[in-house]
Amino acid sequence: MRGFFNKVAEHIDKLDSEGQRKQYRLLVEELSFYESVFRSMREGVLVVDATGRTVYANEAVARLTGFDGAKAKGRPVRHLLPDWDWDRLLAPSDEGDGWARQASCELEVTYPERRILEIQSTPSANGTVLLVRDVTLAHAREASALESGRTDAVCELASGVAHEIGNPLNALSLNLEMLAREFRREPDEERRTRLLADIDVARQEVKRIDTINRSFLAALRPVALDLAPGSPADSLKDTLAEMRNQFEERRIHVSLDLPPALPPVMIDRAQMRQVFFNLVKNALEAMKDGGSLDIEISADDNNVYTSFRDSGAGISDAALARIFEPYRTTKAKGNGLGLMICRRIARAHGGDIDVESKSGEGTKFTVTLPRLERRVRRLS
């Protein structure tokens, strides 16, 4: 564009009125083109003159910072965005030239919404050009990656510890059995009864530790799936048939809504049956004196959904926010690992589990599985 201006400036005196009009039209077209480019940018562009007044602000910078771009021109930038580090941004390094003289910083803003912005300022002939980028998601991904790395390290260590705990537990079980055999020979009946009762308590506690340990290992180990084309309805029917007696004993009315045809998914039938069993079992335990469990399978262009809605007491907001975390349970004898394992299995299938609940209004769990023919998924 500079070359265009220079060319016009060199020949402006030699142009007649028609030539000048032609060059003016070309200039307008050129400016319109660059304006459309700046308007389409996701990054904000802010130009400040040597006195600190706003010369130009594209729509993106107005959206990211919350000021009115149409009213910004000519106003001191320190008034528009008073909390920014202008002493640094408007005084880039004197060393080097061009981009080498950039100054940059990151700011967390709370208006118009919470964002982390990266600001890069570069001196120009008549002021400073600032490029404003929203790096909120990049920061979130970086934090997630760091957290994931820490979690993997802890899981690896915990898995090793849990594996080692299994050996002494087996030894304890064996020795308790030998003690029980020895105490059965005790001639004093009262003493024999007391000792065997103590052995039984110890056995139950060892069994409980072993159950927790096995659940812990299952939660930490990678999920190995045996996938095949199928339908979640098959795993669901297996689960409901297995739990029919529990429904009758607890006076739970179960309704099942299945469409006449379902698109296939890649599924490990046995592991998905484990997921459904846990979700149905949780629903039963949430309904102490009878109730209803509504189960529905549906599909859209991308996924197949299996939902479980109970008429129980619901879950508080505080508990709901941490429901998939380990050892978060409201059950007296629960270990809080069931839902964590269920979500890991669903995610290993390429899907997920979501929950909706309000205190006093029941709870709804939805298992999402991707359709077999879906090869590409748009990330939110």
C-alpha positions in Angstrom: 0.0 0.0 0.0 2.9 2.3 0.7 4.1 1.8 -2.8 0.8 2.8 -4.1 0.8 6.0 -2.2 4.3 6.8 -3.3 3.4 6.2 -6.9 0.4 8.5 -6.7 2.3 11.2 -4.9 5.0 11.2 -7.6 2.5 11.7 -10.4 -0.3 13.7 -8.7 0.7 17.0 -10.4 0.6 15.4 -13.9 -2.9 13.9 -13.5 -6.0 15.6 -14.9 -9.3 15.6 -12.9 -10.4 12.3 -14.4 -7.1 10.7 -13.5 -7.3 12.0 -10.0 -10.8 10.7 -9.6 -9.6 7.3 -10.8 -6.8 7.2 -8.3 -9.1 8.3 -5.6 -11.5 5.4 -6.4 -8.5 3.0 -6.3 -7.4 4.5 -3.0 -11.0 4.0 -1.5 -11.0 0.4 -2.8 -7.6 -0.2 -1.2 -8.6 1.2 2.1 -11.9 -0.7 2.1 -10.0 -3.9 1.4 -7.7 -3.4 4.4 -10.6 -2.3 6.6 -12.5 -5.6 5.8 -9.3 -7.5 6.6 -9.0 -5.9 10.0 -12.7 -6.3 10.7 -12.5 -10.1 10.0 -9.6 -10.7 12.3 -10.2 -12.5 15.6 -7.2 -10.7 17.1 -7.7 -7.1 18.2 -5.8 -4.3 16.6 -5.4 -1.1 18.4 -3.4 1.9 17.0 -2.3 4.7 19.4 -0.5 7.9 18.3 2.5 9.4 19.8 0.4 11.4 22.3 -1.4 8.3 23.6 -4.7 8.9 21.7 -6.6 6.2 19.9 -6.2 6.3 16.2 -7.9 3.0 15.2 -9.5 0.0 17.0 -11.0 -2.9 15.1 -14.2 -4.7 16.1 -12.2 -7.5 17.8 -10.4 -5.3 20.3 -13.7 -3.6 21.1 -15.3 -7.0 21.8 -12.4 -8.3 23.9 -12.0 -5.1 26.0 -15.6 -4.0 26.2 -15.2 -0.4 25.1 -17.2 1.2 22.2 -14.9 1.2 19.2 -16.9 3.8 17.4 -16.4 6.3 20.2 -12.8 5.4 20.9 -11.1 7.4 18.1 -9.2 10.5 19.4 -9.7 9.5 23.1 -6.6 8.9 25.4 -6.1 5.1 25.5 -5.3 5.4 29.2 -8.8 6.6 29.8 -10.4 3.8 27.8 -8.4 1.0 29.4 -7.0 2.6 32.6 -5.8 -0.7 34.3 -3.5 -1.7 31.5 0.3 -1.4 31.8 0.7 1.5 29.4 4.0 2.6 30.7 5.4 -0.7 29.5 3.3 -1.1 26.3 3.8 2.4 25.0 7.6 2.5 25.6 9.0 -0.6 23.9 12.7 -1.4 24.1 15.0 0.9 22.2 17.2 -2.0 21.2 16.8 -3.4 17.7 14.2 -2.3 15.2 10.8 -3.4 14.0 9.5 -6.5 15.7 12.7 -6.8 17.8 11.4 -3.8 19.7 8.2 -5.4 20.8 6.9 -5.2 24.3 4.4 -7.8 25.5 2.4 -8.7 28.6 -0.5 -10.8 29.6 -3.5 -9.4 31.5 -6.4 -11.0 33.2 -9.6 -9.0 32.6 -13.0 -9.5 34.1 -15.1 -7.3 31.8 -17.0 -7.8 29.6 -16.2 -11.4 30.7 -13.2 -13.1 32.4 -10.4 -13.5 29.9 -6.7 -13.7 29.7 -5.3 -11.4 27.0 -1.9 -11.3 25.5 -0.9 -7.8 24.4 2.0 -7.2 22.0 3.0 -3.6 21.2 5.2 -2.5 18.3 6.4 1.1 17.7 5.4 2.6 14.3 6.4 5.8 12.6 3.6 7.8 14.4 2.8 5.9 17.5 2.3 2.3 18.6 0.4 -0.7 17.2 -1.0 -3.2 19.7 -2.1 -6.7 18.9 -4.6 -8.2 21.4 -5.1 -11.9 21.5 -7.5 -14.0 23.7 -5.3 -16.7 25.2 -7.8 -18.0 27.8 -8.2 -21.4 26.2 -4.5 -21.8 25.7 -3.9 -21.1 29.4 -6.7 -23.6 30.3 -5.1 -26.3 28.1 -1.7 -25.7 29.6 -3.0 -25.9 33.1 -5.0 -29.1 32.2 -1.8 -30.6 30.7 0.2 -29.9 33.8 -2.6 -31.2 36.0 -2.9 -34.3 33.8 0.9 -34.9 34.1 0.8 -34.6 37.9 -2.3 -36.9 38.0 -0.6 -39.5 35.8 2.5 -39.5 38.1 0.3 -39.9 41.2 -1.8 -42.6 39.6 1.3 -44.6 38.6 2.7 -44.4 42.2 -0.7 -45.2 43.8 -1.2 -48.1 41.4 2.1 -49.6 42.5 1.3 -49.1 46.2 -2.2 -50.6 45.7 -0.7 -53.6 44.0 1.8 -54.2 46.8 -1.0 -54.0 49.4 -2.7 -57.0 47.8 0.2 -59.4 48.8 0.0 -58.8 52.6 -3.8 -58.9 52.4 -3.7 -62.4 50.9 -1.2 -63.4 53.6 -3.6 -62.0 56.3 -6.6 -63.9 54.8 -4.6 -67.1 54.8 -3.4 -66.7 58.4 -6.8 -65.8 59.6 -8.2 -69.0 58.1 -5.4 -71.0 59.9 -6.2 -69.3 63.2 -9.9 -70.1 62.7 -9.1 -73.7 62.2 -6.9 -73.7 65.4 -9.5 -71.9 67.5 -12.2 -74.4 66.5 -10.3 -77.0 68.6 -10.5 -74.8 71.7 -12.3 -76.9 74.4 -13.7 -73.9 76.2 -16.9 -73.1 74.3 -17.2 -69.5 75.5 -13.6 -68.7 74.7 -13.9 -70.5 71.3 -17.0 -68.5 70.4 -15.4 -65.2 71.3 -12.2 -66.0 69.4 -14.0 -67.1 66.3 -16.2 -63.9 66.4 -13.0 -61.8 66.6 -11.6 -63.8 63.6 -14.8 -63.1 61.7 -14.6 -59.4 62.3 -11.0 -59.4 61.1 -11.9 -61.3 58.0 -14.7 -58.8 57.1 -12.3 -55.9 57.5 -9.6 -57.6 55.3 -12.3 -58.3 52.7 -13.4 -54.7 52.8 -9.9 -53.4 52.4 -9.4 -55.9 49.5 -12.6 -54.6 47.8 -11.5 -51.0 48.1 -8.0 -51.9 46.8 -9.4 -53.8 43.8 -11.8 -50.9 43.0 -8.9 -48.5 43.3 -6.8 -50.5 40.9 -9.7 -50.7 38.5 -10.0 -46.9 38.6 -6.3 -46.3 37.9 -5.6 -48.9 35.3 -6.1 -48.0 31.6 -9.4 -49.3 30.3 -8.9 -52.2 27.8 -11.9 -52.5 25.6 -13.1 -55.4 23.4 -15.0 -53.3 20.9 -17.5 -54.6 18.4 -20.4 -53.0 16.5 -23.5 -53.2 18.6 -26.2 -51.3 20.5 -26.3 -50.1 24.1 -29.8 -51.6 24.2 -28.3 -55.0 24.5 -26.1 -54.2 27.5 -29.1 -52.4 29.0 -31.4 -55.4 28.6 -28.8 -57.6 30.2 -28.6 -55.3 33.2 -32.3 -54.9 33.7 -32.8 -58.7 33.6 -30.1 -59.2 36.2 -31.7 -56.6 38.5 -35.3 -57.5 38.1 -35.6 -59.0 41.6 -34.2 -55.8 43.2 -36.8 -53.7 41.4 -39.6 -55.9 42.9 -38.1 -55.9 46.4 -37.7 -52.1 46.5 -41.0 -51.5 44.7 -39.4 -49.5 41.9 -41.4 -49.0 38.7 -39.1 -49.1 35.7 -40.2 -47.6 32.3 -38.1 -48.3 29.2 -38.3 -46.2 26.1 -36.5 -47.7 23.1 -36.8 -46.5 19.5 -37.7 -49.1 16.9 -34.2 -48.8 15.4 -30.9 -47.5 16.7 -27.7 -46.7 14.8 -24.8 -49.0 15.7 -22.0 -47.9 18.0 -18.6 -49.5 18.8 -19.2 -51.0 22.2 -17.6 -53.4 24.7 -20.9 -55.0 25.8 -19.5 -56.4 29.1 -18.0 -53.1 30.3 -21.0 -51.1 29.2 -23.1 -53.5 31.2 -20.9 -52.6 34.2 -21.6 -48.9 33.6 -25.4 -49.4 33.4 -25.4 -51.7 36.4 -23.7 -49.0 38.5 -26.0 -46.2 37.3 -29.1 -48.3 38.0 -27.8 -49.4 41.4 -27.2 -45.8 42.3 -30.7 -44.9 41.3 -32.2 -47.7 43.4 -30.2 -46.6 46.4 -31.4 -43.0 45.9 -35.0 -44.2 46.2 -35.5 -45.6 49.7 -39.3 -46.2 49.7 -40.2 -47.1 46.2 -40.2 -44.7 43.2 -39.8 -44.7 39.5 -36.8 -45.1 37.1 -37.3 -43.8 33.6 -34.8 -45.2 31.1 -34.6 -43.8 27.5 -32.3 -44.5 24.5 -32.3 -41.9 21.7 -30.0 -40.8 18.9 -29.1 -37.8 16.8 -26.7 -37.4 13.9 -23.6 -37.9 16.0 -24.4 -39.8 19.1 -26.5 -42.4 20.9 -27.8 -41.4 24.3 -28.9 -43.7 27.2 -30.4 -41.7 30.1 -31.5 -42.9 33.6 -33.9 -40.5 35.5 -34.8 -41.5 39.0 -37.4 -40.0 41.4 -35.0 -39.9 44.4 -34.0 -37.1 46.7 -31.6 -35.5 44.1 -28.1 -34.2 44.7 -27.0 -30.9 46.2 -25.1 -28.4 44.0 -21.9 -28.8 46.1 -22.0 -32.6 45.8 -22.9 -32.5 42.1 -19.9 -30.4 41.2 -17.5 -33.1 42.5 -19.6 -36.3 41.8 -17.1 -37.9 39.5 -14.1 -37.3 41.8 -12.7 -40.3 43.7 -13.9 -41.0 47.3 -16.8 -38.5 46.9 -19.8 -40.5 48.1 -22.9 -40.1 50.2 -23.2 -43.9 50.9 -22.2 -45.2 54.3 -20.3 -48.2 52.8 -19.4 -46.6 49.4 -15.9 -45.9 48.3 -16.7 -43.2 45.8 -14.9 -44.9 42.8 -17.9 -46.3 40.9 -18.9 -43.2 39.0 -15.2 -42.4 38.3 -14.8 -45.9 36.7 -18.0 -45.5 34.8 -16.9 -42.2 33.3 -13.5 -43.7 32.4 -15.2 -46.5 30.5 -17.5 -44.2 28.7 -14.7 -41.9 27.7 -12.6 -44.9 26.5 -15.5 -45.5 24.1 -15.1 -42.0 22.8 -18.2 -40.8 24.8 -19.0 -39.4 28.2 -21.4 -39.4 31.1 -23.3 -36.3 32.2 -25.4 -35.7 35.2 -28.3 -33.3 36.0 -29.9 -33.0 39.4 -31.6 -30.8 41.9 -32.3 -31.5 45.5 -35.8 -32.9 45.9 -36.3 -33.4 42.1 -34.4 -36.6 41.3 -31.3 -37.2 39.2 -30.6 -37.9 35.5 -27.5 -39.6 34.2 -26.9 -39.7 30.5 -24.3 -42.0 28.8 -23.2 -40.7 25.4 -21.6 -42.9 22.8 -20.5 -41.9 19.3 -22.3 -43.4 16.3 -20.3 -46.0 14.4 -20.3 -44.0 11.1 -19.2 -40.8 12.8 -15.5 -40.4 11.9 -15.0 -36.7 12.7 -16.1 -34.9 15.8 -16.1 -31.1 16.1 -14.5 -30.0 19.3 -16.4 -27.4 21.4 
